[in-house]
């Protein structure tokens, strides 16, 4: 059985503006990102479709997605 390779989602918290921005939380069609304690967290990536919308819309370039 073929399995989709799970993407690795990394957030550079030194660049991320957290709750002040939250563009990734609002834009992700799969709801991978969550706002927790004024910061952003990313789920496991199992549901990620690699659309890279979060990466493209992040104004501080804090998100990196790789396979």
HELIX and SHEET records of a PDB file:
HELIX    1   1 UNK A   18  UNK A   20  5                                   3    
HELIX    2   2 UNK A   23  UNK A   27  1                                   5    
HELIX    3   3 UNK A   53  UNK A   57  1                                   5    
SHEET    1   A 2 UNK A   8  UNK A  11  0                                        
SHEET    2   A 2 UNK A  63  UNK A  66 -1                                        
SHEET    1   B 2 UNK A  33  UNK A  36  0                                        
SHEET    2   B 2 UNK A  39  UNK A  42 -1                                        
END                                                                             
